[in-house]
Amino acid sequence: MSALFDEARRWIPGGVNSPVRAFRGVGGEPFFVQRAAGSKIWDADGRELLDFVGTWGPAILGHAPAPVLEAVADAARRGTSFGIPHPGEVEMARTICQWVPSVEKVRMVNSGTEATMSCVRLARGGTGRDVIVKFEGCYHGHVDSLLVKAGSGALTHGQPDSAGVPAALAALTLTLPFNDLAALEAIFAARGREIAGVILEPVPANAGLYLPRPGFLERLRELCTAHGALLIFDEVMTGFRLARGGYQELCGIRPDLSAFGKVIGGGLPVGAFGGRADLMDQLSPDGPVYQAGTLSGNPLALAAGLAQLHELERRDGYAELERLGARWEEEVRGALRSAGKKWRTQRIGSMFCLYFTEKEVWNLDDAQTSDRAAFARFFHACLKGGVYFAPSQFEAGFLSLAHSEADLKFAARVVTEALRA
């Protein structure tokens, strides 16, 4: 595969089409995937790997599930793209609005980045204000306004900001530590009348995985309401993965706008954003906030996503994913005890992260106390043993309905040996 990577670097910047794939956070060269099915992937050399990345979240049923393949094949026979409204758009919009109580209207886009970008523009257009507040370590795609103290690939490569983002634009984005109520109160007291919106991953999953402290999101909702700012939940990862209505269903908080992606595309490129009807009606063609996309609402992507959502519902998938998540957490904690390690493992539903630190992790600063060299050794030991985790300490892992009890036991044995190494 080294020759393949050399060829890739000749034609593709860094040899990859998304930075975290380059293995810069763990060293070595990335492998190339030939095919995937269920809980497994096979590289270009034919090696089988148990996969806990799941194409970074969308593969909630596992790779290449039959209902999704059948839906895509059926849709493709009718045409791969229209650029004209079609019934699948209406069905997906109705499904999202029925499953997520805070969403009264929704618009489809082609990626999570487009979804968050559109939320920010709509927040500014809808309030007439310019300032956006975000949280350190929360990654919302490669949007100029939001590449400030970001997570995901930018964090992995030690560059949480990006060249090419004008300082004047970055100055309109204020960043706060996640879970810091005092900082939150202070920013609203000082600049509440300027804030158009606050955007966050309600469960940050691009700097590993950490949870909101009790009361943090509730107070954020109160402050946004009191100051006329919009609350934007980035549920590109957590939406339709943690629950039927996303994390907002679990926490009982209604944001004004929400961004979605990943699961609702069944593995095909997709995004969506939605919220209160009065805000969404500010979008063109009815309102002054412009947003468009040639491939938005692509029939293949929506067919795949709808098939995946319907299959999750049919199989009572969220209950099963919680059971699998709890079982996996038990296995990892057992592996840590067996290896004599006190590192932190965190989980919610089918998402998890093992931090190589003994410190409790509530924010980006806590996450960055992790021993990255130890993680890199662990990653490569697991990969050698046949288990693929994300090639970065600062990414979440994902379970799918295709993961079996045997898969979890096999992975636990590999993890135990890797931790002892």
C-alpha positions in Angstrom: 0.0 0.0 0.0 3.0 2.3 0.3 3.1 2.6 -3.5 -0.6 3.5 -3.5 0.0 6.2 -0.9 3.0 7.5 -2.9 0.7 7.7 -6.0 -2.0 9.5 -3.9 0.4 12.1 -2.7 1.4 12.9 -6.3 -2.2 13.9 -7.2 -3.9 14.7 -3.9 -2.7 17.2 -1.2 -1.2 15.2 1.6 -2.4 12.1 -0.2 -5.8 12.3 1.4 -9.2 14.1 0.9 -9.7 14.9 4.6 -6.8 15.7 6.9 -7.4 13.2 9.8 -7.1 10.3 7.3 -3.4 11.1 6.9 -2.4 9.4 10.2 -0.4 12.5 11.2 -1.7 12.1 14.8 -0.4 8.6 15.2 2.5 8.4 12.7 3.0 6.0 9.8 1.0 5.8 6.6 -2.7 5.4 6.1 -4.1 2.2 4.7 -6.5 2.1 1.7 -9.9 0.3 1.9 -11.0 -2.1 -0.8 -14.4 -2.9 0.6 -16.6 -2.9 3.7 -19.5 -5.0 5.0 -21.2 -5.2 8.4 -18.7 -4.4 11.1 -15.6 -5.2 9.0 -13.4 -3.5 6.4 -10.8 -5.0 4.1 -7.8 -3.1 3.0 -6.1 -3.1 -0.4 -3.9 -6.0 0.7 -7.0 -8.1 1.7 -6.4 -7.7 5.5 -9.7 -7.9 7.5 -10.2 -5.2 10.2 -12.9 -4.8 12.8 -14.1 -1.2 12.3 -15.0 1.2 15.1 -15.0 4.3 12.9 -18.0 3.5 10.8 -17.1 6.1 8.1 -17.0 8.6 11.0 -20.5 8.0 12.2 -23.0 7.4 9.3 -22.7 3.6 9.3 -25.1 3.1 12.2 -26.5 -0.2 10.7 -23.0 -1.3 9.7 -21.4 -1.1 6.3 -23.4 -1.9 3.2 -26.6 -2.9 4.9 -29.1 -4.6 2.6 -32.0 -2.1 3.1 -29.8 0.8 2.2 -28.2 -0.9 -0.9 -31.7 -1.9 -2.2 -33.0 1.6 -1.7 -30.1 3.2 -3.5 -30.3 0.8 -6.4 -34.0 1.4 -6.8 -33.5 5.2 -6.7 -30.6 5.1 -9.1 -32.8 3.3 -11.7 -35.1 6.4 -11.6 -32.2 8.8 -12.0 -29.1 9.9 -10.0 -29.9 13.6 -9.8 -32.7 15.9 -10.8 -32.1 19.4 -9.7 -36.0 19.5 -9.4 -38.1 18.8 -6.3 -39.0 15.2 -5.8 -41.1 13.2 -3.3 -38.1 11.9 -1.4 -37.3 15.4 -0.2 -40.8 15.8 1.2 -40.6 12.5 3.0 -37.2 13.2 4.5 -38.3 16.7 5.6 -41.5 15.3 7.2 -39.5 12.6 8.9 -37.0 15.0 10.4 -39.7 17.4 11.6 -41.7 14.5 13.1 -38.7 13.0 14.9 -37.1 16.2 16.2 -39.6 18.3 18.2 -37.6 21.6 17.8 -37.6 21.4 14.0 -40.7 22.8 12.3 -39.1 23.2 8.8 -36.0 21.8 7.4 -33.8 22.3 4.3 -31.5 19.7 2.8 -27.8 20.4 1.9 -24.8 18.3 0.9 -22.7 18.2 4.1 -22.5 19.0 7.8 -20.3 21.9 6.9 -23.0 23.4 4.7 -25.5 22.8 7.4 -23.6 24.7 10.1 -22.6 27.5 7.7 -26.2 28.0 6.8 -27.3 28.0 10.5 -24.7 30.8 11.2 -25.9 32.9 8.2 -29.5 32.4 9.1 -28.7 33.4 12.8 -27.1 36.6 11.6 -29.8 37.4 9.1 -32.6 36.6 11.4 -31.3 38.7 14.3 -29.5 41.5 12.5 -26.4 40.8 14.7 -22.9 39.7 13.7 -21.3 38.0 16.7 -21.2 34.2 17.0 -20.2 32.3 20.1 -18.6 28.9 19.9 -16.8 26.5 22.3 -13.2 25.4 22.3 -12.8 22.0 20.7 -16.2 22.0 19.0 -15.7 21.4 15.3 -18.5 22.6 13.0 -16.9 21.9 9.6 -14.5 24.0 7.6 -16.6 27.2 7.8 -14.5 30.4 7.9 -16.4 31.8 10.9 -16.1 28.6 12.9 -12.5 27.5 12.3 -11.5 29.2 15.5 -10.2 26.9 18.3 -11.8 24.0 16.4 -11.5 20.3 16.9 -11.4 17.2 14.6 -8.6 17.2 12.0 -7.4 20.7 12.8 -6.8 19.8 16.4 -5.2 16.5 15.5 -2.6 18.3 13.4 -1.9 20.9 16.1 -3.5 23.7 14.1 -6.9 24.4 15.6 -7.2 27.6 13.5 -6.7 27.9 9.7 -4.8 30.0 7.4 -7.0 31.8 4.9 -9.5 32.9 7.5 -9.5 36.8 7.6 -8.8 38.2 11.1 -11.7 40.6 10.7 -14.1 37.6 10.3 -12.5 35.6 13.0 -13.0 38.6 15.4 -16.7 38.1 15.0 -16.4 34.6 16.6 -16.0 34.5 20.4 -14.8 31.3 21.9 -15.4 29.9 25.4 -14.3 26.8 27.3 -17.0 24.1 27.2 -18.8 23.6 30.6 -17.6 26.9 32.0 -20.7 28.6 33.3 -18.8 31.6 34.7 -17.3 32.4 31.3 -20.8 31.9 29.7 -22.4 34.4 32.1 -19.6 36.9 31.6 -19.8 36.9 27.8 -23.5 37.5 27.8 -23.2 40.2 30.4 -20.5 42.0 28.3 -21.8 41.5 24.8 -25.2 39.9 24.9 -26.8 42.5 22.7 -24.3 41.7 19.9 -24.6 38.0 19.9 -26.6 36.5 16.9 -26.2 32.9 18.0 -24.4 30.4 20.1 -23.3 27.2 18.2 -22.1 24.0 19.9 -22.0 20.3 19.8 -24.2 19.5 22.8 -22.0 16.5 23.2 -18.6 17.5 21.8 -17.3 14.6 19.8 -14.5 16.2 17.7 -12.0 16.5 20.6 -12.6 12.9 21.7 -16.0 12.7 23.6 -17.1 14.6 26.7 -20.5 15.5 28.1 -22.1 18.6 29.3 -22.2 19.1 33.1 -25.6 19.1 34.7 -27.2 22.6 34.2 -24.8 23.8 31.6 -27.1 23.5 28.6 -30.1 24.6 30.6 -28.4 27.8 31.6 -27.2 28.4 28.0 -30.8 28.1 26.8 -31.9 30.6 29.4 -29.2 33.1 28.5 -29.9 32.9 24.8 -33.6 33.5 25.3 -33.0 36.4 27.7 -30.7 38.2 25.3 -32.4 37.4 22.0 -29.6 35.2 20.7 -30.3 32.0 18.8 -29.2 28.6 20.2 -27.8 26.3 17.5 -27.2 22.7 18.2 -24.7 21.0 15.8 -26.1 17.4 15.8 -24.3 16.3 12.7 -22.8 13.5 14.8 -25.3 13.0 17.5 -28.5 13.5 15.5 -30.4 10.3 14.8 -27.5 8.4 16.4 -28.0 8.9 20.2 -31.8 8.9 19.9 -34.7 9.2 17.4 -34.7 13.0 18.1 -31.0 13.4 18.7 -29.3 14.5 21.9 -31.9 17.2 22.3 -34.5 14.5 22.9 -32.4 13.1 25.7 -31.6 16.4 27.4 -35.0 18.0 26.8 -33.7 21.3 25.5 -35.0 22.8 22.3 -32.5 24.8 20.3 -33.7 27.4 17.8 -31.8 25.8 14.9 -30.1 22.4 14.4 -27.6 21.0 12.0 -27.7 17.4 10.9 -25.8 15.0 8.6 -24.1 11.6 8.6 -26.8 9.1 9.7 -29.5 10.7 7.5 -27.5 10.0 4.4 -26.9 6.3 4.9 -23.2 6.8 3.9 -23.8 9.2 1.0 -23.0 12.9 1.2 -25.8 14.8 3.0 -26.6 17.5 5.4 -29.7 19.3 6.7 -30.6 22.2 8.9 -33.9 23.2 10.5 -35.6 24.9 13.3 -38.4 27.3 14.1 -40.6 28.0 11.2 -40.3 31.8 11.6 -36.6 31.5 11.2 -36.6 29.0 8.4 -39.0 31.2 6.5 -36.3 33.9 6.4 -34.5 31.7 3.8 -34.8 32.4 0.1 -37.0 32.3 -1.9 -39.4 33.5 0.8 -36.9 35.6 2.8 -33.7 37.6 2.4 -31.2 35.0 3.6 -29.7 33.3 0.5 -28.9 29.6 0.5 -28.8 27.2 -2.5 -27.3 24.0 -3.7 -27.4 22.1 -7.1 -27.3 18.7 -5.5 -29.2 19.5 -2.3 -31.8 16.8 -1.7 -30.0 14.3 -4.0 -32.4 11.4 -4.6 -29.8 8.7 -3.9 -28.7 10.2 -0.6 -32.2 10.7 0.6 -33.2 7.2 -0.4 -30.3 5.8 1.5 -31.0 7.9 4.6 -34.7 7.2 4.7 -34.0 3.4 4.4 -31.5 3.6 7.3 -33.9 5.6 9.5 -36.8 3.3 8.8 -34.6 0.2 9.5 -33.5 1.8 12.8 -37.1 2.3 13.8 -38.2 -1.2 12.7 -35.4 -2.8 14.8 -35.8 -0.6 17.9 -32.2 0.2 17.1 -31.6 2.8 19.7 -32.3 0.4 22.6 -30.0 -2.2 21.0 -27.3 0.4 20.4 -27.5 1.4 24.1 -27.1 -2.2 25.1 -24.1 -2.7 22.8 -22.6 0.6 24.1 -22.9 -0.5 27.7 -21.4 -3.9 26.9 -18.5 -2.3 25.1 -17.9 0.2 28.0 -17.8 -2.8 30.4 -15.2 -4.5 28.2 -13.0 -1.5 28.0 -13.1 -0.8 31.7 -12.2 -4.5 32.3 -9.3 -4.1 29.8 -8.0 -1.0 31.7 -8.2 -2.8 35.1 -6.4 -5.8 33.6 -3.6 -3.6 32.2 -3.4 -1.6 35.5 -4.3 1.7 33.8 -6.4 4.5 35.2 -7.1 6.2 31.9 -10.5 7.6 31.2 -13.2 5.9 29.1 -16.3 7.9 28.2 -19.4 6.9 26.4 -22.9 7.9 25.5 -25.1 5.5 23.6 -23.1 4.1 20.7 -20.3 6.8 20.9 -17.2 6.4 23.0 -13.7 7.6 23.6 -10.7 6.3 25.6 -8.6 9.2 26.8 -5.0 8.5 27.7 -5.2 10.6 30.8 -6.2 10.1 34.4 -7.8 13.5 34.6 -11.6 13.8 34.3 -12.4 15.2 30.9 -15.0 18.0 30.7 -13.5 20.3 28.1 -10.7 20.7 25.5 -8.0 21.6 28.1 -8.7 18.4 30.0 -8.7 16.3 26.7 -5.3 17.8 25.8 -3.7 16.3 29.0 -3.9 12.9 27.2 -0.6 11.2 26.4 -0.6 11.3 22.6 2.5 9.1 22.3 0.8 6.4 24.4 -2.3 6.7 22.2 -0.2 6.3 19.0 1.4 3.1 20.3 -2.0 1.8 21.4 -3.5 2.6 18.0 -0.9 0.8 16.0 -0.9 -2.2 18.3 -4.7 -2.5 17.9 -4.4 -2.1 14.1 -1.8 -4.8 14.0 -4.2 -7.0 16.0 -7.0 -6.4 13.6 -9.0 -3.6 15.2 -9.4 -0.2 13.6 -10.0 2.9 15.8 -9.9 6.5 14.7 -6.2 7.5 14.0 -6.4 10.4 16.5 -6.8 10.8 20.3 -9.3 13.5 19.5 -12.0 11.6 17.7 -15.0 9.6 18.9 -15.5 5.9 18.2 -18.8 4.4 16.9 -20.6 1.2 17.3 -23.2 -0.1 14.9 -26.0 -2.6 14.9 -23.6 -4.9 12.9 -21.3 -5.3 15.9 -21.8 -8.6 17.5 -21.0 -9.9 21.0 -18.1 -11.8 19.4 -16.8 -8.7 17.8 -16.8 -6.9 21.2 -15.0 -9.8 22.9 -12.4 -10.0 20.2 -11.8 -6.2 20.3 -11.5 -6.3 24.1 -8.8 -8.9 23.9 -6.9 -6.8 21.4 -7.3 -3.7 23.5 -6.1 -5.5 26.6 -2.9 -6.6 24.9 -2.4 -3.2 23.4 -2.8 -1.5 26.7 -0.2 -3.9 28.3 2.3 -3.3 25.5 
